[in-house]
Amino acid sequence: MFGSPTQQRKITLDLMRHGEPEGGIRYRGSIDDPLSPAGWQQMQHATDQAQASGTRWDAVVSSPMQRCQAFAARLCQARDLPLTVVPDLRELCFGELEGLTPTQAWEQYPELLQRLWDDPEGHTPPAGERFTEFSARVGSSLDRILQTPPGTHILMVVHGGVIRSALSHFIHISPRDSFRIDVPYAGMTRLKLYIEDSGQYNAALTFINRFSGKA
């Protein structure tokens, strides 16, 4: 049970992955493809299910990428919620893997992908972003949000890599183990942060991949 005499605030973060982008499943950390019609439906289904379960958000925070921001903006307009776009919540850049399907990537870079799977912190795709740098920018962004949160229950519309990084940051799952967590399109993961006067906090995982886009 979390809590202490100095505990003042509890913040709930719902981290939802974007829906399917146009072009289907590809390495697209920096490629700014929009959502496909199916992707829009997945995200609408997930947020409708969350609302039906009693979830009420105070604010929405989004990655700047189209596949996140476009839906976040529409949701905020429909539900009269404030939207904050955070540039450093964009996905990991995959370098030369960008634009490749998983099959194409494994055909062209089998040894690299196996090394990335086994040790993401120790290996980087050619021209890609170092995983340690990605984790640092995501973690810093999350901490800044907690310093001045826009509400007590926040929906974050982000990417699979950002959600895995958040799990590493808040509940200390290793980067290697975070790669073994499936994050489906429009899946939602909830974290509760118990924040003390000093700014220190404890984090608890409430659920993972609930309200996904599968009807």
N, C-alpha and C positions, 0 to 999 in steps of 0.2 A: 504494500500500500504506500503510494507516494504521499508526500505532504510533510510540512514542517511548520513550526510556529511563525516563521518569517514568510511563508508562502503567500503570495498575493494574487497571482493570476493563473488562469488555465486557458491555453490557446489550443484549439483543435484545428489541425491541418488535414484537409482531404486532398490528396494528390491524385489527379486523374490524368491518365495518358490520353493523348489525342486519338482520334479515330483513324481509319484507314485513309492514307493519302492517295491522290491520283497516281497511278503507276504501280500500285500494290506494294508488296514487301520488298524493300531495298535498303541498302546502307545509304542514308540520306541525312546525316547529321547537319550538314550545311546547305543542302539543297532545299530550297524553299517551295516545295510542292504544296498546292492547296489540298484540302480534303476532297475525297471522292464523295458522290452521293451516299454511298454506303457508310462512309466515315461520319458524315453529318447525322445519319440515322443512328449510328452506334452511340454517338455522344448524347444525342437527344434522349435515346432510350435510357442510358445510364443516369443522366441527371433527373429524368422523370421518375425513375425507380428510387433514386435517393430521396427525392421530394416526397414520394408516396410513403416512404418509410419514416417520415417525420423530420428529415434533414432540412435545416434552414441556415443558409449562409449569410454572413454579414458583408462579405466582400469577395472579389475574385482577383487572383494574381495569375499572370500568364507569361509564358515564353513569348518572344517577339515573332516566332515563326508562324506563317499563315495557318498551318495545320492546328495550331493552338489558339492564336489570337482571334481568328475570325469567329470561331464558335464562342470563345469567351466574351467577345464584344456583343454578339447576338443574345447570349444568355443574360448578360448584364442589362441590356436594353429591355428585354422581356420582363425581368424581375426587379428592375430599378435598383441595381447593385453597383457600387463603385468598382472600377477596373484599374488595376495597376499592372503595367507591362514592365518586366524586369529583363533587360538584355542578357544578363549573365545566366539566365535560366534556359538558354538555348541548348540544344543537344551537343554531344561530343562530335567534333569533326573527325571523320574517318579517313581523310586524305585520299589516297588512290583507290580506296574501296568505295568511295562515294558513287552512287548511281548503280552499283552492281547488285544483282539479286543474290541471295545466299548461295544458290547453286553456282552462279558465275564466280563469286568470291572464293568459294572452296575449290573450284577448279583452278583458279589462277594463283591463289595464295594459301594453299593448304597448311604449310608449316607455320606461317605467320598467324593464321587464325587459331591454330591449336595452341600456340604460345600465348596469344591474347586471352584465350579461354582459361589457360592455366595460371597466367600471371599478368593481369591487365596493367598493373602498375609498372611492370618491368619491360613492356613491349609497346611499341607505337607503330601504326601503319605508316608507310612512307608519306610524307607531307601531312600527316595527321596531327592531332592534338594529343599531347601527353596526358595520360589518364590522371596523373597527380595534379596537373594544372587544371583540368576539368573539375576534379573533385574540390579543389581549393576555391574556384570561382563559384561553384554551386553552394558549397558550405558557407562561404562568406555572404552570399545573397540570402540564404536562409536565416543566418544569424541577424542580418540587418532587418529582415522582415519582423523577427521576434522583438527587436529593440523598439520598433514603433509599428506594431501590428495594426492593420486597417480594421480589425474586428476581432472577435473572440472565436469565430468559426469561419475559416477561410478555405475557399476552394482554390486549388492551384492547378492550372491546366498546363501540363508540361509534357515531358518525353520519358520514354522508358529508362534511358540512362540517367536522367535527373532523378527519377523515383528511386532507382537503385542507389544512386549517390546519397540521396536523403536518408535512406535506411542505414547506409554506412555511417553517415554523419551523426544521426540521432541515436541509433541503438547499437552502433558499433559492429555491424555485420561487416566482415572483411570484403574488400572489393572482389576478390576471387569468388567468395560465396554469393555475393550479390548477383554475379553473372548467372547463377543457377536458379534465380527467381524469375519465373515467367511473368511478364507484364503485358497482358493482352490489350488490344485497342479498347479505349474507353474504360479500362479497369480502374477502380478507385481504391486507394489505400489510405487508411486513417491513422494519424499519429496524434497523441495528446501530449502537450508540453506543459509542465508544471513549473512556473517561473517564480523565483524568489526575488526579494528586494535587491539583492546583490547582482541580479542578472543571470545568475547560475540557474540551470534548469535540469529537470529529469524528464525523460521521454518514455512514452509507452506506446506500443503498437496495438491498436484496437482491432483492425482487420486489414486484410490484404486482398486486392483484386475483387472486391465486391462491386455490384452494380455494373458489371462489364457490359459492353455493347451487344452481347448475345441475347436475343429475345427468347 
